[in-house]
Amino acid sequence: MAASSPLMSTYLPQPLAFSHGDGAWLYDMDGRRYLDCLAGIAVNTLGYNHPRLTAALREQIGRVIHTSNLFVHPLRDQLAQMLVDRSGMRNVFFCNSGLEANEAAIKLARLHGHRRGIATPEIVVYEHAFHGRSLATLSATGNPKVQKGFEPLVPGFVRVPLNDAEALARVARERPNVCAVFLEAIQGEGGINPARSEYLREARRLCDEHDWLLMIDEVQCGTGRTGRWFAHQWADIRPDVMPLAKGLASGIPVGAVVAGERAADLFGPGSHGTTFGGNLLAMRAGVTTIEVMEDEGLMKRAAAVGERIMSAIRSAFAGHPGVVDVRGQGLMIGIELDRPCDDLVEKALAAGLVLNVTASKVIRLLPPLIFDEEHADHLVETLAPLIAAKVGG
Ligand SMILES: Cc1ncc(COP(=O)(O)O)c(C=O)c1O
């Protein structure tokens, strides 16, 4: 943004404004089209101007947008029940963003610790994790750049490496104040790093053994993106606490923390709250998003289309040392190069693709879940030459 912009300079946005979108395509002010492989950072589940979502939102706006949590409403119960049914968990608290859902999870963990008689409860968190930018969630985040300048950090976090079962076992032996384990099923901002299924199962076992809450941040990887409702379901486990946001309402701000049996009664009247959380426009968007995903079979498609993209990139660069790894699940894909590649964002835009680079060397693809085979092939045909030009090949 130019120095004269009235916005604070927290982002350095591309000098490109989109006028509208249609399906998986975005159009700039001059009418040029771009294939969207980012979905507003894993938000626009149904792409742009999905007829059912647009109609539902129009209708809801004409009816009522917000009444507050001081009044019940069947839409709020409906979306909560949908999440309960699909997660096998018990109760939901609605908020407005990922960090708010994670903040609620951290509060639940502390309540659980206090209930167990621990005066200074600790939560296990992870290297390279990202949980948001409030003081508590940036303290839980495993990236010094996110924390710098905001010290003192919120205490009560113990950090371990991902997928290291021995490190978690050591915490169990040495830290009696631990009350929860908090991790992303697939780290997003950290570089598309999946928690291995065996690791998630071992974390579940340790949580059961030590009366810790297993809290899985599904803000980025949840809501069908990986081909299951929630990414942890690939490991056949169930968390005690699951924060959600991003794709849940296809672009309308929403957050939710879903709690299982061991955490569902920790909050009581007055112990947590939010003005906008559970607003009826977001609830309608969430209900419609889930209904459309099911009616159009989008999760199954996400799994297949994601596999098609990953295998095409893998075979295009088989044996090439410049492409270190292609990983992910469904439509949450990371292509790790052997060198920094932030410049690929601009080059991709010039080629008509919207994508993202995270952890400096990882091309991150998070397309809308309406992506089909044709979109996938267009993406690979456009992206592969850009990668080849970058790594030589
Ligand atoms: C895993 C995860 N948790 C939390 C957040 C924070 O969400 P929000 O930006 O909505 O506060 C993000 C955002 O990227 C995320 O990827």
The ligand as an SDF file (V2000), in Angstrom:
LIG
                    3D

 16 16  0  0  0  0  0  0  0  0999 V2000
   -4.3660  -22.7010   12.3100 C   0  0  0  0  0  0  0  0  0  0  0  0
   -4.7820  -21.2910   12.5140 C   0  0  0  0  0  0  0  0  0  0  0  0
   -5.2440  -20.9030   13.7020 N   0  0  0  0  0  0  0  0  0  0  0  0
   -5.6390  -19.6420   13.9260 C   0  0  0  0  0  0  0  0  0  0  0  0
   -5.5690  -18.6860   12.9500 C   0  0  0  0  0  0  0  0  0  0  0  0
   -6.0140  -17.2820   13.2290 C   0  0  0  0  0  0  0  0  0  0  0  0
   -7.2280  -17.0510   12.6230 O   0  0  0  0  0  0  0  0  0  0  0  0
   -7.7590  -15.5440   12.4230 P   0  0  0  0  0  0  0  0  0  0  0  0
   -6.8390  -14.8920   11.4470 O   0  0  0  0  0  0  0  0  0  0  0  0
   -9.1510  -15.7230   11.9080 O   0  0  0  0  0  0  0  0  0  0  0  0
   -7.7150  -14.9020   13.7620 O   0  0  0  0  0  0  0  0  0  0  0  0
   -5.0900  -19.0360   11.6850 C   0  0  0  0  0  0  0  0  0  0  0  0
   -4.9770  -18.0140   10.6150 C   0  0  0  0  0  0  0  0  0  0  0  0
   -4.2790  -18.1690    9.6610 O   0  0  0  0  0  0  0  0  0  0  0  0
   -4.6830  -20.3670   11.4640 C   0  0  0  0  0  0  0  0  0  0  0  0
   -4.2120  -20.7550   10.2840 O   0  0  0  0  0  0  0  0  0  0  0  0
  1  2  1  0
  2  3  1  0
  2 15  2  0
  3  4  2  0
  4  5  1  0
  5  6  1  0
  5 12  2  0
  6  7  1  0
  7  8  1  0
  8  9  2  0
  8 10  1  0
  8 11  1  0
 12 13  1  0
 12 15  1  0
 13 14  2  0
 15 16  1  0
M  END
$$$$
